[in-house]
Amino acid sequence: MPQLCPPDPSFPDDGGAERALWDALREGLPDEAILFAGVHLLVEDAEHEIDAVVAWPGVGLAAVEVKGGHVTREAGAWYQGSGDKRHRIDPVAQVQSARHALQDLLRRHGSPAAPARIAHLVALPHTYVSEHVETADLPRGTLLDRGDLDKGPIAVVGKVKAAIERHGQGRAPLTEDGAQALVDFLGGSLTGQAEQLTAAAEHETRLEQMTRDQSTILDLVRGWRRASVVGGAGTGKTWLALEQARRRARAGDRVALLCYSRGLGRYFERMTSTWPAHERPAFVGLFHDLPLEWGAEPGPENDSDYWERRLPLRLGELAAQRAPDELFDCAVVDEAQDFGDLWWVSLLRCLREPDRGGLFVFMDEAQRVFSRTGHVPIDAEPLQLRSNLRSTKQIAQVFGSLAQDELTPRGRSGPPVRLVDVPAEDAISAADDAVEALLEEGWRPGQVALVTTHHRHPEQVNAVDVGGFAAYWDDFFAEQDVFYGHVLNFKGLERTVVVLAVDGFRESERARRMLYTGMSRARSLLVVVGPRDRIEEVGGAGVRQRLRKAQVWAPG
């Protein structure tokens, strides 16, 4: 569904004509488009109104004048109504004048939408017009009648697109930046904090439904035994991993649902515990927890050889000793880019049929932030997810410029990304100030996360030392307090507001991936705190360009 401005417009008493056109456009336009209703313009002392404006990135703009009731054209003149109520109208001149006024205002304000091609159309939702009727001032392709609406939303939208491409005046298709600028220009940019909070709630409600809509990709692999799903941050991979594990368990498989990060593993445990018993995987948790559950000897926390080599090999040995009914029919792995080569070898030995047992992996190579490599043992071409569902357009556009593959933002428009330009050594303290300022604005503590890129925040260190990892993550999921974490332990997770403290990077070769992962955790508001020059150096031209639109902020 396109972005709607306003979300629920009021329409005049015209027999439902404007509502009929609005409904057709709303149902037919793609997610990246924006649909405006009742746009009022004032140029000098002249007032104009456009009944509907379509802003379609990659295509252009359309201004539509709607006339309800019985409309006729005789001897070059337009008439509306019949009998005593019949009166003369001029919808073409009306929409032409309004379209010129819009173009003039966009040029005056230097809007990035100004160069976009724009067409004007007339819509007669109650009147049938012959396909062969065409006038000099209104080609048939720019006239929508009752017959077009009868054909359905796709036909209506197709005709609008064709009108823009064939009759639009302007130099180029509308850009994404131009489309979002129109939201502020036509919809008003004086958004108060209360409205931002409401918009964030609306965004998250829409996010939940869009994520569930992704389940259609699982229908494609229903009969497969192995599949990999690849997608950028916020494309719904974690939800799909959970749903696939649930479906396979419901079908009778003994399922292992695995990941690497503690926070994500705890999320899996909490979610699956709410499912009916016959839908729960047989094992849920971290890859390393499986060998320990089967009897492997615990090792020291800081011994990388134990975690990267000895424990994975031990899992393979223990799997060979298990009875067949203790092994798995299939494994579902989220954040699979975190798994090393030795891990895959041992995981396959945990399947009852190592060569053909079920294996479903979900991954994003751009989030390979650990210093290990691994190759997923699946030969088939991966299924691609290319739409970011999680974040507002402003956030997705910033981190999307860091992604390996192009991502299409499908979230709502939101507030601009905020940038606090401070040296790396001051980033954490400045991020603390940002959190305090956000709470004063009205954001709830449970909506906010402060995430660092190098050193752990003192609050994170204290929480883990005092309560342990289980309590630390349970506090996160309770959503009662501000969460303090690190990019490495926040993978696969998210919050409404993320304050990213760019306090340096442990390894420069992974800096770009750390930046991408950290930025992509935010759903509705992203605050980036750190040295702007270094952030733009790591992010490259794409991030530099996007941050030009950021709100430079000095909290406190």
N, C-alpha and C positions, 0 to 999 in steps of 0.2 A: 504494500500500500504506500502511496506517496506521502510526503510530509504535507500536512494540511494547515493552512493559515487563513482564518482561525480553525481550530480543530472541529468546532461545531457552529458553523455560521448561521445567522438568521436570514431568512429569505423573504422577499416581498410577497404580497398576496397577488400572484400572477397565475394562479391555477396550477402551481407546482412546476412551472417551466424551468426556473433557475435550479430548483432542487433536482429535477430530472437530469439536467446536464451535469450538475455537480456529482451526482451519484454515479453516472456513467464514467466520468473522468476519474473519480476516486477509485473505482473498481478496476479500471483499465490501465492506468498509468503505472509505470514501474516504480520500485522503491526509491530510486535515486531522484525522482522528479518531485517538484513542489507545486502544490495547487493552491492558488489564492482566490478568495471570494470577496466581492464588493470592494475593489481597490479604488480609493478616492485620491485624486490628484489635484493640486492647486499650482498652476503655472501663471505667474503674474497675477492678474485678477480673474483668470478663467478657471472654472471648476470642471473637472471631468470625473467620470466613474466608469470603471471597467467591471463588468459582471463577473468575469472569470479570467484569471491569468495563469497560464501553464508555463512553468520554468523547467526545462528538460535538459539536463547536462548531456553534452554530446550531440544535441539536436538544436535547440534554440528556444525562443519564446513565442507564445501565442496569446493574443488579446481577443476575448470573445464577448460579443454583445448578444444578449438573449432577449427574444421577444416572444411572449406567450400569446395564447389565443389564436384566432384566425388572422393570418397575415397574407396580404395579396400585393401584387405589383402591377400597376396599370399605367400605360403611357409614360413610363419612366418614373412613376411615383409609387411610394410604398404606403400601404394602408393597414391599419390594425383594427380588428373588431368588425361588427356588422350592424346593419340597421342604424338606429339613432346613435349608437355608441361607436360607429366607424369614424376613425380620425386618421390624419396623415402622420406618418413617422418617417424618419430617415436613418435606419440602423447603420447603413454603410458609412455615411458621413460621421455619425456619432462615434463609431468604433475607430475609424481612421483618425479622427481628431484626438481621441484618447490615446491611441497608440503613438502618435507623434509626440504628444505631451509626455508620455512615459519615456520615450527615447531621449527627449530633450532633457528631462530631469536626470536621467542616468548619466548623460554626457556632462552636464553641469557639475555633478557630484563626483566625477571621475570614477564611477563604479566599474568594476571589472566585468559587469554585465553589459556595459554600453556597446561594445563591438559586436555583440551577439546578434544573429539574424532574428528578425521578429516578423510575424505575420498576424493579420487580423482576420477574424472569422465572424460570421453571423449565424446564430443558432435559433431555429424555429421549432422547438420541441413538440408543438401541437399541430404543425402544418406539414402536409405532404407536398413535396415539390418534385416535379418530373426531373429525371436525370438529364434530360435534354435541354432544360431551361438554363440559360447562362446569359449574364449581362456584362457589359463592358467594365463596370465598376465592381462586380462581384463574380469572379469565376466560380463555376459549380463546385470546384474543389475546396472553396472557402465557405461554402454554405452547408450547415448541418441541419437536416430536417427530421421530421418524425420517423421517416423510413430509416435514416441512419441510426437513430436511437433504438429502433425495433431490432436492428441487427446485433445489438449488444455492445458492451463497453470496449471490447477489442476493436470492433469496427470503427467506433467513434474516435478512439485514440489513434488508430491507424490513419484516419483522415486528418486529424490535427497534425500529426507528424508529417504527412505528405504535404499539407498546406505550408508548413514552416519551410520544408526543404525546397518546394517548388516556387513559392511566392514570397518567402521571407526576405525582408530587406535588412542587410547587414553583412559583415565581412566573414563571420566565422560561427561555428557552433558555440553554444553556451558552455562555458567551463564550469567545473564544480565550484571554484572560488566565486565565479559570478553568480551562480545559483544561490549560494549561501549568503552572499552580500545582499541579495534581494530580500532575504528573510528579514534582515535588519532594516533595510530601506523601506520596504512596503509593509512589513509587519510591525515595525516600530522596534527600536533598540533600547528603549528605556525600561528594561526589565528589572524589577525590584528583586531583592533577595528572596522574599516569600515566593515570588513567581519562579525563581530559579529552583527552589526546593520542590515546588509542585511539578515543574518540568522534569526534574530528576526522577520523581516518583512515576510520572507518566512514561518516561523513557524505560524504566526498569520493568514496568508492566508489559510494555511492548516487547522488550528484550526477551522476557520469558516465553511469550507466544512465538516469536520468531525462532528462538532456539528449538522449541518443540517441533516447529515446521521442518527442521533439518532431519527429522527422523525418516524422511522419505529416502535418504541415502542408504539407510539400513535395509530398506525394502529391496534395494538393488542387489544387496549381497546376501539375501536370505538363504539361498541355496549354496553359497560358497563355503569352503572350509578355511580359506585364508584370504585376507584382504588388508591393505594398508590405506589409511585415510590421512591425507596430508593437507594441512591448512594453516594459515597464519593465526596470530593471536586473536582471540575473540570470535573465532569462526564456529564455536560450539563443539569442539572435539571432546572435551571432558564429559559433557552431557551425553554425547553419542557413545562414548566408551561405557558409561554407566548403563545406558539403555541397551547396548548390545549384550553386555554381561547379563542383564536382567532377562532379555529375550532368550538367550541361549540356556540359561538356567530353567526358565519356564518350559522350554522345549525338552527338558530332561537331561541336559548335559551337566556334567560336573565341571564347574568353571572356576578358574583362578583369575581374579581381577588384581592387577599389579601396577605399581608405579615406583618412582624412586624418592620423591620428596615427602618428608614427614607430614607436612601440612596437607598435601593432596591425599596422602594415604589415610589420614584421620578423617578427612572429608568423605572419602569412600566408605569408611567404616560407619560413620554417622548416617549417611544416606541409606546404605543397604540394610542397616538395622531396622529401618522403618518399613521395609518391604515384607510381603507375605513370605513365609518360610520356603515355599516351593520356588520362589523367584530369587532367593539369595544365592550368591556364589559360594562355593565351598571354602574358598580362601579369598580374603580381602586384605590388602595391605602392601607393605614395601617388599620389593624383591628380596632384600636381605633378611626379612623376617621369616620367609618360607624355610630356608635351611635351618634357622635357629629353632623354628617350631618343630622341625623334624629331627632335632637332636644335635645340631652342629655346636661346637664349642664357641662361646662368646669370645670376642677379641677386643683389644684396646681401641678406643675411639679414634686415636690419631695414627693408627697403623694402616696406611693406604694399601700396602701389599695384602693385608688381611682382607680388606673390603673389596679390593679390585681384582684380586687373583685367587687367594686361598679359599675364601668363603664361596665364591661362585663355583669353583672346582668341587668343593665339598658338597654343594647342592647336587651336582651331577652324580656323585658317588652315592649320596643318600637316596636319590630318585631310583637308582638301580636296585636298591634294597627294599623299596616299598612294594607292597602288594598292589596288584592292578587296580583294585577298588579304591586305593588311596591316591592314585594318580588322577590326571584331569583329562577330560574330553577336549577342552579348549582353554586357551589363555587369552585374556584381553589386557592389553598394555597401553596405558596412557602416558604421554610425554616420552614416547619410545626413543626419542633421540638421546635420552639420558643413559641408555643401556649400552654397555661395552660388549665387544665381540664374545668374550668368555661367558657373559651372562646369557646370551642367546643360545649358545651350545647347551648349557645346563638346563635352561628353561624348556627346550625341546625334549630333553630327556624326562621331564616331568609329565609329558603327555603320554597317554596310553598307546598312542600311535605316533611316535616322533616324526615320521616322514609325512603323515597325512592328517594328523590331528588338527583341530581348529586353532588358528592363530589370527587375532585381529588386533592391529596396532594403529595408534593415533599419534601423530607427531608433527612437529614444526622445526625444520632444520635451523631456522633463524634463532631459535631458542636453545641451541646447543651451547650452553654456557659453562659446562664442566670440561675439564681437560682430559677427555677420553673420547675414543672413537668407537663406533659400532655400526654394523651393517645388518639391517633387518633381513632375516632369511625368508623373504617372500619375493618370488620372481615376477609376479603379475604387476602391471602398471598401477601405480597408486591412484585412488580416487581423490580429486582435488576439491577443496572447499575454498572459495574465493571471495566470500562476503563476510565482512566484519559485522557481527551482530551486537557485540557487547558494548562498544563505546559510542559516545556521541560522534558526530561527523568531525568536529574540531579535533578531538583526541585521535581518532582513527587516521586522520590525514597527517598528523605529525608523526606518529610511529609507523604508519604505513609506508612512509618514504624510506624507512630502514628495512622493510621486508624484502625477502628474496623474490617473491612473486607479487604481482599487483593485487591489492585488496580493494574491494568495492565497499565503501562505508554504507551501511544500511540503517544505522542508528539515527535518532532524531538530532536536529541541530541543538547545540547547547552553548554554554558560556565559553568565551575564549580560553585557551590554555593560558595559565599564569606563569610568569617567569621571574624568579628572584635571582638576580645576577650578583653572586658573591664568590670569593675565592673558595677553593675546594676545602681548605682547612676550616672554613666558617660555615660550611653547608649544613651540618647537623644542627648547630645552634640556631641558624636562620630558619631551618625547617621546623624547629620547635616553635619559633615565633609565628610561623605560618599556621601551624596547627592551632595555636591559641586564637589567632585572628579568625580562622574559619569557624571555630566554636562560638566566637562572639557574633559571627554573622548568622548563626542559627543552625548550622550543620550539627547533627547529633554525633557524640563521640564514636558511637558504633558504626558510623558511616565513613570514618576517616582512618586511613592507614599511612604511616610514615615509613618509607622503604629506602634503605641506603644501598649504595653500589659498592662500597669498599669495607669500611669498618662497621661492626654491629653497633647499633644504638645502645647506650647504657641501659635504657629501659628494657630492651630485649634481653641483654645479658642478665639483668637482675631477675626478670620473669622466669627464664629457664633455670637459673641457678636455684631459685627459691622453690618453684613449683614443679620443675621438670617439664619435658616436652609435651606430655599428654595434657597437663593443665594449661600450658601455654597455648596450645592449639584449641583446646576447648573454650578458652577465653575469647579467642578470635571468632569462633563460630557462634558464640553467645551474642556478639555484636552489641555489647554494652559499653565498651571502652575503646579508646584510640588504640590501634594495633601498631606495634613497632616490629619491623622485620627487615630482612635483607632480600635483595633480588633473588638470590639463589634459593631461598627457602619459601619464596612467595610465588614460584612458578605454578601455573594452573589455577591460581586463586585470584581474587579481585575484590575491590571495594568501590563504593559509590565515589568517594574522593580519595585520590592518592597524592601524597606529597612525596616526590622523588628527590631525595638528597643525593646529589652527584658529588660525593666526597672523594672522588678518585676511583681508580680501577686497579685491581691486583695484577692483572695481566693486560697489556695494551692490545694484544691481538684479539681479546674477547670483549673489548670495551663496547664495540658497536652492538653486539648481541645483548650485552647487559643493559645498554640504554634502551634498546627495542623492547626487551622483556619488561623492564621497569615501567616504562611509559604505558605499555599496553595493559597494565593491571587496572587502570582507572575506567570507570563506567561513565560518570557524568561530569567530573571536574578533575583536571590534572594540573598540579602545581609542580613545576620543575625548579629546583633550588640548586645553584652551583654556578661555576664559571661559564658564562655564555660562550666565550671564545673556544673553550675546550669542548663544550657540548657540540657546537657547530663543527668543530674540526673532526670530531668522532662521527657525527651524524652525516656530514657531507652537505652537498648543495641542497638536497631535498629538505633536510631539517632546517638548514639556514633560511630557506625560503618560507617554510611554514612558520617559523618562529618570528618572522616579521609581523605576523598578525597576532602574536601573543600579547597579552596584557602585562606590561612591565609593572611589577608589584613590589612594594616595600612594606611588608607587614610590620606593624609596631612602630 
